[in-house]
Amino acid sequence: MYRVWNFLTNYSLLLIIGAIIALFWANTNPDSYHHFVDFVIADHAFIGHAHYDAAGQVEYRTLTLHYLINDVLMAFFFAIAAKEVWEAIILENGSLRGKKAATPLVATLGGMVGPISVYLGLAYFLGSETYDAVAKGWAIPTATDIAFSYLVGRIVFGAGHPAVRFLLLLAIADDAAGLIILAIFYPSGELAPEWLLLSVGAAIAVFYLFNRLPRQMDRGNELRPVSTWVRKKLSFWPYLIAGCLSWYGFQEAGIHPALGLLPIVPTLPHADRAFGIFSDAEKYLTDLLNHTEHLLKHPVEIVLFFFGLLNAGVEFSSIGSPTWLVLAGLLIGKPFGVLLFGWFAARVMGLGLPQGMRIVDLFVIGCVAAIGFTVSLFIAAVAFDGTTMLGDVPVQDAAKMGALFSFAAAIVSIIAGKLTGVEKQNG
């Protein structure tokens, strides 16, 4: 349990503190809060919010504090998430490979279809005005906050219950799907896909020159002198430079630049095994990929604090139908989606469940996975601009409040575990 609390402290405690400060600040002095969020660092910069001319071309960019955190520095947070997904997929013992991952992957699909269906279905029922205002936020309730969900899962099921590993597989797959959704459905500007050639070129170049080529030169030499020299002398710097080029390519391509480091993550040399995101043994891996993650840990903690500070400042008067739509998608759509799709995979498709798991445990897992928080908050920020209104309620702020309220899923999960007779296994 210490490892989970340690991870939660590292990656979520400062985020929560930032969010609490933001809520207090926005509800006591909203004008100064929004002035702080929109503080201009540099005008007519080469990175930042785009301003377009009459022909639809980018005329200049404005770098604000909000852009610096959400679009530039949050790229390191998503790089860490991508690292876990990449290891789960590519390594021989990766958690998302083989038959063991089949049912969790299908359940993950249900954990996305369910929330989307509930969110859009209820919005349609509330009328065309509501539907038109909130439809773009359909992905907000699909997210799962991996750290909080895993912690609550261990509280509900116990550390030794097979449902906990099932939940972790589902959360990692959910992260992967979330990254894809952000890239495809939430562009940051006019699409110019030719700029992705810069990102692809940077990834190919850094992989060949600083990963594959040194290994080729060391072929037949167990001491691996070239690879060792590259790792010790150059470390992560070539990959950081490539990451900057890739990030810029994403910005110019109109794809959300916070995902700009994703093409670079697979190019870093990595160990041939991973112990898992919450394994204590993970800290002993010294390959460059894990070394880079360790170096990023403390900077990302600070970034998440500012992310919470700059994004969670919602006035309580903004609570409205988007808030309840996000909550309904998470608290209703996700549990039933995971249950139905997981049952279909286990029984109809014959993929089965891990030994010791019951079908009803899928519902409880869905309740735990309904804690959206970090990624839900991020998607709410990119899905709506600050001017979209539903009556007198800013849609973005109302949707953010739904993401913040998703912590209620922890209480729902504990109650669901009691009602369904979950037997905790602490072995």
Long-range contacts (C-beta under 8 A, 24 or more apart in sequence): 1-154, 1-159, 3-278, 3-279, 3-280, 4-147, 4-150, 4-151, 4-154, 4-278, 5-151, 7-147, 7-277, 7-278, 8-147, 8-148, 8-151, 10-297, 10-301, 11-147, 11-300, 11-301, 11-304, 12-145, 12-147, 12-148, 12-304, 12-374, 14-301, 14-302, 14-304, 14-305, 14-308, 15-304, 15-305, 15-307, 15-308, 15-374, 16-308, 17-305, 17-308, 18-304, 18-305, 18-306, 18-307, 18-308, 18-309, 18-310, 18-312, 19-308, 19-309, 19-311, 19-312, 19-404, 20-308, 20-312, 21-308, 21-309, 22-308, 22-309, 22-310, 22-311, 22-312, 22-313, 22-314, 23-312, 23-313, 23-314, 23-404, 25-313, 26-313, 26-314, 26-315, 27-315, 27-316, 30-313, 30-315, 33-313, 34-313, 36-65, 36-310, 37-64, 37-65, 37-66, 37-310, 37-313, 38-64, 38-65, 38-66, 39-64, 39-65, 40-64, 41-65, 41-68, 47-71, 47-72, 47-248, 47-251, 47-257, 50-189, 52-190, 56-190, 58-189, 58-190, 65-310, 66-310, 69-303, 69-306, 69-307, 69-310, 70-258, 70-307, 70-310, 70-311, 70-378, 70-381, 70-382, 71-188, 71-251, 71-256, 71-257, 71-258, 72-247, 72-257, 72-258, 73-303, 73-306, 74-258, 74-303, 74-307, 74-378, 75-243, 75-247, 75-257, 75-258, 75-259, 75-260, 75-261, 76-261, 76-296, 76-299, 76-300, 76-303, 77-258, 77-300, 77-303, 77-304, 77-307, 78-179, 78-258, 78-259, 78-261, 78-262, 79-243, 79-261, 79-262, 79-264, 79-265, 79-296, 80-293, 80-296, 80-300, 81-146, 81-175, 81-179, 82-179, 82-261, 82-262, 82-265, 83-265, 83-289, 83-293, 84-172, 84-175, 84-277, 85-172, 85-175, 85-176, 85-179, 86-265, 86-266, 86-270, 87-270, 87-274, 87-289, 88-169, 88-172, 88-274, 89-176, 90-266, 90-270, 91-270, 91-272, 91-273, 91-274, 92-272, 92-273, 93-273, 93-274, 94-274, 95-165, 95-168, 95-169, 95-172, 95-276, 96-169, 96-172, 96-173, 96-176, 99-351, 100-169, 100-354, 101-169, 101-173, 102-345, 102-349, 102-351, 103-166, 103-342, 103-345, 103-346, 103-351, 103-352, 103-353, 104-166, 104-169, 104-170, 104-173, 105-169, 105-173, 106-341, 106-342, 106-344, 106-345, 106-349, 106-351, 107-166, 107-170, 107-338, 107-341, 107-342, 107-345, 107-362, 107-365, 107-366, 108-170, 108-173, 108-174, 108-177, 108-338, 109-341, 110-337, 110-338, 110-339, 110-340, 110-341, 110-342, 110-344, 110-366, 111-142, 111-144, 111-170, 111-174, 111-334, 111-337, 111-338, 111-341, 111-366, 111-369, 112-142, 112-174, 112-177, 112-337, 113-337, 113-341, 114-329, 114-332, 114-333, 114-334, 114-335, 114-336, 114-337, 114-338, 114-340, 114-341, 114-366, 115-141, 115-142, 115-329, 115-330, 115-333, 115-334, 115-337, 116-141, 116-142, 116-329, 116-333, 117-333, 117-337, 118-328, 118-329, 118-332, 118-333, 119-325, 119-326, 119-328, 119-329, 119-333, 122-325, 122-328, 123-321, 123-325, 126-321, 129-390, 130-321, 130-390, 133-322, 133-388, 133-389, 133-390, 133-395, 134-321, 134-322, 134-325, 134-390, 134-395, 134-399, 136-383, 136-384, 137-322, 137-325, 137-326, 137-379, 137-380, 137-383, 137-384, 137-395, 137-399, 139-178, 139-181, 139-182, 139-185, 139-186, 139-379, 139-383, 140-326, 140-329, 140-372, 140-376, 140-379, 140-380, 140-383, 140-399, 140-402, 140-403, 141-325, 141-326, 141-327, 141-328, 141-329, 141-330, 141-333, 141-334, 141-372, 141-376, 141-402, 142-174, 142-177, 142-178, 142-181, 142-329, 143-174, 143-178, 143-372, 143-373, 143-374, 143-375, 143-376, 143-379, 144-170, 144-171, 144-174, 144-175, 144-334, 144-369, 144-370, 144-371, 144-372, 144-375, 145-371, 145-372, 145-373, 145-374, 145-375, 145-376, 145-406, 146-171, 146-172, 146-174, 146-175, 146-277, 148-371, 148-373, 148-407, 148-410, 149-368, 149-369, 149-371, 150-278, 152-368, 152-371, 152-409, 152-410, 152-413, 152-414, 153-365, 153-368, 153-413, 155-414, 156-364, 156-368, 156-413, 156-414, 156-416, 156-417, 156-422, 156-424, 157-361, 157-364, 157-417, 157-422, 157-424, 157-425, 158-424, 158-425, 158-426, 158-427, 159-425, 159-426, 159-427, 160-425, 160-426, 160-427, 161-356, 161-357, 161-422, 161-424, 161-425, 162-353, 162-354, 162-355, 162-356, 162-357, 163-354, 163-357, 163-361, 163-364, 163-365, 163-422, 165-354, 166-353, 166-354, 166-357, 166-361, 166-365, 167-365, 167-368, 167-369, 168-276, 168-277, 168-278, 170-338, 170-365, 170-369, 171-369, 172-277, 174-369, 175-375, 178-375, 178-379, 179-259, 179-262, 181-379, 182-256, 182-258, 182-259, 182-378, 182-379, 182-382, 183-255, 183-256, 183-259, 183-262, 186-256, 186-379, 186-382, 186-383, 187-254, 187-255, 187-256, 188-251, 188-254, 188-255, 188-256, 188-257, 188-382, 189-254, 190-254, 191-253, 191-254, 191-255, 192-252, 192-253, 192-254, 193-253, 194-253, 195-249, 195-250, 195-252, 195-253, 195-254, 196-249, 196-250, 196-253, 196-255, 197-249, 198-245, 198-246, 198-248, 198-249, 198-252, 199-245, 199-246, 199-249, 199-250, 199-253, 199-260, 199-263, 200-249, 200-263, 201-245, 202-242, 202-243, 202-245, 202-246, 202-249, 202-263, 202-264, 203-242, 203-246, 203-263, 203-264, 203-266, 203-267, 205-242, 206-238, 206-239, 206-241, 206-242, 206-264, 206-267, 207-266, 207-267, 209-238, 210-234, 210-238, 210-239, 211-267, 211-268, 211-269, 227-269, 231-269, 231-288, 235-288, 235-291, 236-268, 236-288, 236-291, 236-292, 236-295, 239-264, 239-267, 239-268, 239-288, 239-292, 242-267, 256-382, 258-378, 265-289, 268-292, 304-374, 307-374, 307-377, 307-378, 308-377, 311-377, 311-378, 311-381, 311-400, 312-377, 312-400, 312-404, 314-397, 314-398, 314-400, 314-401, 314-404, 315-397, 316-401, 318-393, 318-394, 318-397, 318-398, 318-401, 319-393, 319-398, 319-401, 320-390, 320-391, 320-393, 320-398, 321-390, 321-393, 321-398, 322-390, 322-393, 322-395, 322-398, 322-399, 322-402, 323-398, 323-399, 323-401, 323-402, 323-405, 324-402, 325-399, 325-402, 326-372, 326-376, 326-380, 326-399, 326-402, 326-403, 326-405, 326-406, 327-402, 327-405, 327-406, 327-408, 330-370, 330-371, 330-372, 330-376, 330-402, 330-406, 330-409, 331-367, 331-370, 331-406, 331-408, 331-409, 331-412, 334-366, 334-367, 334-369, 334-370, 335-363, 335-364, 335-366, 335-367, 335-370, 335-416, 336-363, 336-366, 337-366, 338-362, 338-363, 338-365, 338-366, 338-369, 339-363, 339-366, 356-425, 360-420, 361-420, 361-422, 363-416, 363-420, 364-413, 364-416, 364-417, 364-420, 364-422, 367-409, 367-412, 367-413, 367-416, 368-409, 368-410, 368-413, 369-409, 370-406, 370-409, 370-412, 370-413, 371-406, 371-407, 371-409, 371-410, 372-403, 372-406, 373-403, 373-404, 373-406, 373-407, 376-402, 376-403, 376-406, 377-403, 377-404
